[in-house]
């Protein structure tokens, strides 16, 4: 495009900065108008670098160097773009230099709720000899009932075995109960559960009272939550 945007960003502050090189030309004006119409930012004019890191092209006689290669990014995604500069010395057989941008992206961690977590079976019960014998007998009876899987595929047989182990474990062992740290008393655990209910905005109205949330109920939940937090601190 041979677009020179220069350093003068008067009236185009939302499109470019003052860290360009040289003066603008006709193609540069067309390029800045295009960026303004499409909500783009010319990042090469934002990052502050030496002239050698802003020049992206040179003439065959090596006498003239310009900044005519640009990286434009949407203003919405401008924050992750950390730096833009030209890199010299790349053996690419061209009179243009590489223009490289550095991105800084934060990936949010997906938190699984309690309903999404797979419950764990209480396998510690297998240390007890009677429970281990009951589990072995129940499992052997159910495996012997596989009479219609001779012509089934390997995946079907695997799914059937998994289902047998799950059903037997659920019946004989049960699920592992959530344990709390020893320094937490039952009263502290009860207060924590009560605070969680208040923080989620749950409020059971009194008989004859409207169930829709109102400012009075919200303020009351806030006071109750602060009271519970103080009780938790004093009970530790």
C-alpha positions in Angstrom: 0.0 0.0 0.0 3.0 2.3 0.6 1.0 4.1 3.3 3.0 6.6 5.3 1.0 7.8 8.3 3.7 10.1 9.8 3.6 11.6 13.3 0.8 14.1 13.1 -2.3 12.6 14.6 -4.4 15.8 14.9 -8.0 14.8 14.6 -7.1 11.1 14.5 -6.1 10.5 18.1 -8.4 7.4 18.3 -6.7 5.8 15.3 -3.0 6.5 15.7 -0.4 7.9 18.1 2.6 10.2 17.6 5.3 7.5 17.4 5.2 7.2 13.6 8.0 8.1 11.2 8.2 10.8 8.6 5.2 12.6 7.1 2.0 11.3 5.8 1.2 10.7 2.1 -2.1 10.2 0.2 -2.1 6.4 0.8 -1.5 7.1 4.5 -4.5 9.4 4.6 -6.6 6.7 2.9 -5.3 4.1 5.4 -6.1 6.2 8.4 -9.6 6.9 7.1 -10.1 3.1 6.6 -9.0 2.5 10.2 -11.3 5.2 11.5 -14.3 3.8 9.6 -13.6 0.2 10.9 -12.7 1.1 14.5 -9.0 0.1 14.1 -5.8 1.4 15.7 -2.4 1.6 14.0 -0.3 0.0 16.7 3.1 0.9 15.1 2.4 4.5 15.9 1.7 3.8 19.6 4.8 1.9 20.7 7.8 4.1 21.4 11.0 2.8 19.7 14.2 4.0 18.1 14.0 4.9 14.4 15.8 1.8 13.4 13.0 -0.3 14.9 10.3 1.8 13.2 11.6 1.7 9.7 10.1 -1.2 7.8 11.2 -0.6 4.2 14.2 0.7 2.3 15.0 1.7 -1.3 17.2 -0.5 -3.5 20.1 2.0 -3.1 19.7 1.8 0.7 19.4 5.6 0.8 15.7 6.0 1.7 13.9 4.2 4.6 10.2 4.5 5.4 7.6 3.1 7.7 5.0 1.6 5.3 4.2 -1.7 6.9 1.7 -1.5 9.7 -0.3 -3.7 12.1 -3.9 -2.5 12.7 -6.0 -4.1 15.5 -9.5 -3.5 16.6 -9.8 -1.0 19.5 -11.7 -3.6 21.5 -8.7 -5.9 21.5 -6.0 -3.3 21.7 -5.2 -3.9 25.4 -3.7 -7.5 24.9 -1.3 -6.0 22.3 1.9 -5.2 24.3 4.4 -4.1 21.6 4.9 -3.7 17.9 8.3 -3.1 16.2 10.4 -3.9 13.1 13.1 -6.6 13.3 16.2 -6.3 11.2 18.4 -9.1 9.8 15.8 -11.7 8.6 17.1 -13.5 5.6 13.9 -13.3 3.5 15.1 -11.8 0.3 13.0 -8.7 0.5 13.5 -4.9 1.0 10.9 -5.0 3.8 11.7 -6.0 7.4 9.6 -8.2 9.6 7.0 -6.4 11.8 6.2 -8.4 14.8 3.6 -7.8 17.5 3.7 -9.2 21.1 0.4 -10.2 22.6 -0.3 -10.6 26.3 -3.4 -12.7 26.7 -5.0 -13.8 29.9 -7.0 -17.1 29.8 -9.8 -17.3 32.3 -10.0 -20.5 34.3 -13.2 -22.4 34.1 -14.5 -23.1 37.6 -16.6 -26.2 38.0 -19.6 -26.0 40.3 -20.5 -28.6 42.9 -23.0 -30.2 40.6 -20.5 -30.7 37.8 -17.9 -32.5 40.0 -17.9 -36.3 39.8 -18.6 -37.7 43.3 -16.0 -40.1 44.7 -16.9 -43.5 46.0 -15.9 -44.3 49.6 -13.2 -46.9 48.7 -11.8 -46.7 52.3 -14.6 -49.1 53.3 -12.9 -51.9 51.3 -10.3 -52.1 54.1 -13.1 -53.7 56.2 -13.2 -57.4 55.5 -17.0 -57.8 55.6 -17.5 -54.9 53.3 -14.9 -56.2 50.9 -16.5 -59.6 50.8 -19.9 -58.1 50.1 -18.5 -56.0 47.3 -16.7 -59.0 45.7 -19.8 -61.2 45.9 -22.1 -58.5 44.5 -19.7 -57.7 41.7 -19.2 -61.4 40.7 -23.0 -62.0 40.5 -23.5 -59.0 38.2 -20.6 -59.9 36.0 -21.9 -63.4 35.6 -25.2 -62.0 34.4 -23.4 -60.9 31.1 -25.0 -63.4 28.8 -26.0 -61.2 25.9 -22.6 -59.5 25.3 -20.9 -62.3 23.4 -21.6 -60.5 20.0 -21.2 -57.0 21.4 -18.3 -54.7 20.5 -15.4 -53.9 22.7 -16.8 -50.5 23.5 -20.2 -51.9 24.5 -18.5 -54.4 26.8 -16.3 -51.7 28.4 -19.4 -49.5 29.1 -21.2 -52.5 30.6 -18.3 -53.3 32.9 -18.1 -49.6 34.0 -21.8 -49.5 34.8 -21.5 -52.7 36.8 -18.6 -51.3 38.9 -20.5 -48.0 39.4 -23.7 -49.6 40.5 -22.0 -52.0 42.8 -19.9 -49.3 44.4 -22.9 -47.1 44.8 -24.9 -49.9 46.5 -22.1 -51.3 48.8 -19.7 -48.5 49.4 -21.6 -45.3 48.9 -20.1 -41.9 48.2 -17.3 -40.3 50.2 -18.5 -37.6 52.5 -16.9 -34.2 52.5 -14.6 -33.7 55.4 -13.6 -30.4 57.0 -10.4 -29.4 58.7 -10.1 -30.3 62.3 -9.8 -26.7 63.5 -13.3 -25.9 62.2 -16.1 -26.7 64.6 -19.6 -27.7 63.6 -20.8 -24.3 64.6 -18.3 -22.6 62.3 -19.4 -24.9 59.4 -23.0 -24.0 60.1 -22.3 -20.3 60.0 -20.3 -20.7 56.8 -23.3 -22.4 55.1 -25.6 -19.7 56.4 -23.4 -17.0 55.0 -23.3 -18.7 51.6 -27.1 -18.7 51.5 -27.1 -15.0 52.3 -24.5 -14.2 49.7 -26.4 -15.9 47.0 -29.3 -13.6 47.6 -31.7 -16.2 48.8 -34.3 -14.8 51.1 -37.4 -16.7 52.2 -40.3 -14.2 52.6 -42.7 -14.4 55.5 -46.2 -15.6 55.0 -48.2 -12.9 53.1 -45.0 -11.1 52.1 -44.2 -10.6 48.4 -41.4 -12.9 47.1 -39.9 -10.4 44.7 -36.6 -8.8 45.9 -36.8 -5.3 47.3 -34.4 -2.8 48.7 -35.4 -3.5 52.3 -34.7 -7.3 51.8 -31.4 -6.6 50.2 -30.3 -4.3 53.0 -31.4 -6.9 55.5 -29.4 -9.6 53.8 -26.4 -7.4 53.9 -26.7 -6.8 57.6 -27.3 -10.5 58.3 -24.3 -11.5 56.2 -22.0 -9.1 58.0 -23.3 -10.4 61.4 -22.6 -14.0 60.4 -19.1 -13.1 59.2 -18.3 -11.5 62.6 -19.6 -14.6 64.4 -17.3 -16.8 62.2 -14.3 -14.7 63.1 -15.1 -14.9 66.8 -15.8 -18.6 66.8 -12.4 -19.5 65.3 
